[in-house]
């Protein structure tokens, strides 16, 4: 991020770099059975500049080609709206705890068990229902830096589960979710 900011500062009056990294593991159930488990990782980076008083913007899904990111932001600045603001300098923000390390430690086996228990509980009440369920854990890291020394970051965790079901008897259909 710092190298992108350094490159952008050479061609613009102001610049900021924003990066989001996500690591997500969803466990999916269909028709009352485990369908798939898939871990995904992604990183996105965005650059906003003020060049000749106008806004430019560019984004990418990987950090590899920082020169293209800067070049694209410069190109869009030609057509950008006038920048009627200054980026913030270094400020101190209160820390808000949105990260729980226990979320990262939930095993895939535990996630599968939770999904199976959800389905079993619903089917214990209504045996003919066909359920779909999902159990997901994710960790998201966000960071922003700018040319005036402004910097902020946070890390958050997400754990979610959900279930829906359909019950079909003859021409009667019930969908619950």
DRENLUM-208238 format. One line per field, with one value per residue (C-alpha): residue in three letters; z, x, y. Coordinates in steps of 0.001 Angstrom, whole numbers, plus 500000, padded with zeros to 6 digits. Each point is the difference from the previous one (the first is absolute). Layout:
BEGIN
r <- (ALA, ...)
zz <- (Z, ...)
xx <- (X, ...)
yy <- (Y, ...)
//
This chain:
BEGIN
r <- (UNK, UNK, UNK, UNK, UNK, UNK, UNK, UNK, UNK, UNK, UNK, UNK, UNK, UNK, UNK, UNK, UNK, UNK, UNK, UNK, UNK, UNK, UNK, UNK, UNK, UNK, UNK, UNK, UNK, UNK, UNK, UNK, UNK, UNK, UNK, UNK, UNK, UNK, UNK, UNK, UNK, UNK, UNK, UNK, UNK, UNK, UNK, UNK, UNK, UNK, UNK, UNK, UNK, UNK, UNK, UNK, UNK, UNK, UNK, UNK, UNK, UNK, UNK, UNK, UNK, UNK, UNK, UNK, UNK, UNK, UNK, UNK, UNK, UNK, UNK, UNK, UNK, UNK, UNK, UNK, UNK, UNK, UNK, UNK, UNK, UNK, UNK, UNK, UNK, UNK, UNK, UNK, UNK, UNK, UNK, UNK, UNK, UNK, UNK, UNK, UNK, UNK, UNK, UNK, UNK, UNK, UNK, UNK, UNK, UNK, UNK, UNK, UNK, UNK, UNK, UNK, UNK, UNK, UNK, UNK, UNK, UNK, UNK, UNK, UNK, UNK, UNK, UNK, UNK, UNK, UNK, UNK, UNK, UNK, UNK, UNK, UNK, UNK, UNK, UNK, UNK, UNK, UNK, UNK, UNK, UNK, UNK, UNK, UNK, UNK, UNK, UNK, UNK, UNK, UNK, UNK, UNK, UNK, UNK, UNK, UNK, UNK, UNK, UNK, UNK, UNK, UNK, UNK, UNK, UNK, UNK, UNK, UNK, UNK, UNK, UNK, UNK)
zz <- (500000, 500878, 496599, 498218, 502092, 499232, 496249, 500151, 501936, 497118, 497530, 502168, 502616, 502375, 500076, 502144, 499796, 501346, 500385, 501040, 500585, 500590, 501065, 499976, 500555, 499155, 500702, 497883, 500398, 497347, 500143, 503644, 499174, 499914, 496494, 500131, 502059, 498359, 501457, 498093, 500337, 498193, 500140, 498386, 499827, 498940, 499313, 500081, 498929, 499624, 496869, 498679, 502401, 498639, 501407, 498453, 501041, 499230, 501584, 499585, 501400, 500633, 501131, 497241, 497403, 502007, 497014, 498067, 503047, 500156, 496211, 499945, 502834, 498103, 496856, 501825, 501664, 496595, 500148, 503781, 502098, 501694, 503401, 502511, 503049, 501503, 501186, 503793, 501760, 502703, 502543, 502854, 499920, 502822, 499560, 499482, 500648, 497066, 499942, 502012, 499700, 500981, 496580, 498240, 502220, 499198, 498083, 496792, 501857, 502566, 497194, 498334, 503334, 500519, 496556, 500565, 503412, 498485, 497371, 502561, 502298, 497210, 498653, 503539, 499964, 496353, 498590, 496360, 499686, 497615, 501442, 498688, 502519, 500169, 502653, 499187, 501759, 498637, 500990, 498257, 500266, 498835, 499788, 498545, 499750, 498348, 498923, 502940, 502577, 500610, 500854, 501382, 500130, 501588, 499946, 500446, 500285, 498800, 500906, 498546, 499588, 498328, 498919, 497710, 499126, 497551, 500643, 497050, 500372, 496808, 498715, 503365, 500383, 503080, 499866, 503262, 500279)
xx <- (500000, 502799, 501646, 496702, 499614, 503590, 499428, 496711, 501560, 502446, 497157, 497233, 499502, 498280, 499400, 498478, 500266, 497275, 500445, 497594, 501052, 497408, 500405, 496683, 498970, 496386, 498552, 496870, 497260, 497388, 497135, 500862, 503600, 503421, 500583, 503356, 502664, 502088, 502564, 500507, 502564, 499881, 501710, 498826, 501865, 498709, 501785, 498394, 502042, 499589, 501846, 499747, 497101, 497966, 499218, 501406, 499274, 501194, 499618, 501465, 499517, 503701, 502969, 502364, 499808, 500104, 501151, 496803, 497926, 501655, 499814, 496290, 499300, 501879, 497971, 496661, 501025, 499817, 496238, 499611, 497871, 501711, 501402, 498481, 501638, 503325, 500841, 500284, 503344, 500981, 497190, 499303, 496751, 498458, 500573, 496806, 500368, 498436, 502432, 499558, 502981, 497738, 498308, 503257, 500405, 496605, 500934, 498358, 498880, 498187, 498381, 498795, 498617, 498123, 498417, 499008, 498520, 497958, 498561, 499340, 498155, 497707, 499433, 499326, 496956, 499023, 501649, 498932, 501538, 502949, 502577, 502817, 502429, 503217, 502637, 502667, 503012, 501970, 502744, 500231, 502925, 499623, 502713, 500162, 502996, 500376, 502578, 499264, 500953, 496467, 499748, 497312, 499488, 497874, 499449, 496593, 498658, 496679, 498268, 496589, 497613, 496660, 497459, 497005, 497653, 497319, 497142, 497978, 496908, 498055, 499228, 500673, 503388, 501508, 503300, 501580, 503255)
yy <- (500000, 502376, 499524, 500747, 503151, 501054, 499547, 501907, 502901, 500514, 500693, 501490, 502693, 497562, 496257, 497278, 496226, 497719, 496235, 497248, 496386, 497282, 496389, 498146, 496380, 499137, 496545, 499363, 497415, 499163, 497505, 499213, 498987, 501623, 501348, 501779, 501706, 502669, 502388, 503241, 502762, 503317, 503362, 503211, 503272, 503410, 503273, 503432, 503012, 503732, 501115, 503546, 500512, 497062, 496562, 496857, 496437, 496503, 496575, 496527, 496544, 499455, 502057, 498872, 502783, 503209, 502072, 499164, 500907, 503428, 500514, 499159, 502440, 502736, 499267, 500205, 503273, 501713, 499522, 500121, 502270, 502945, 499024, 502411, 498422, 499039, 496528, 499725, 500114, 497544, 499781, 497644, 498101, 498008, 496289, 498043, 496272, 498160, 497091, 496822, 497624, 497092, 500255, 499087, 496952, 498437, 496860, 498868, 496879, 502186, 501989, 496790, 498787, 503298, 499729, 496396, 500876, 502843, 497686, 497237, 502433, 501206, 496487, 498754, 502252, 499430, 496842, 500571, 503468, 500415, 502390, 502118, 501458, 501934, 500593, 502599, 501465, 502937, 502404, 503370, 502422, 503601, 502666, 503504, 502336, 503383, 502546, 502329, 497369, 498771, 496336, 497713, 496256, 497339, 496273, 498422, 496505, 498659, 496768, 499280, 497148, 499706, 497466, 499856, 497218, 498982, 497640, 498727, 497837, 499517, 503488, 501674, 501667, 501638, 501857, 501156, 501893)
//
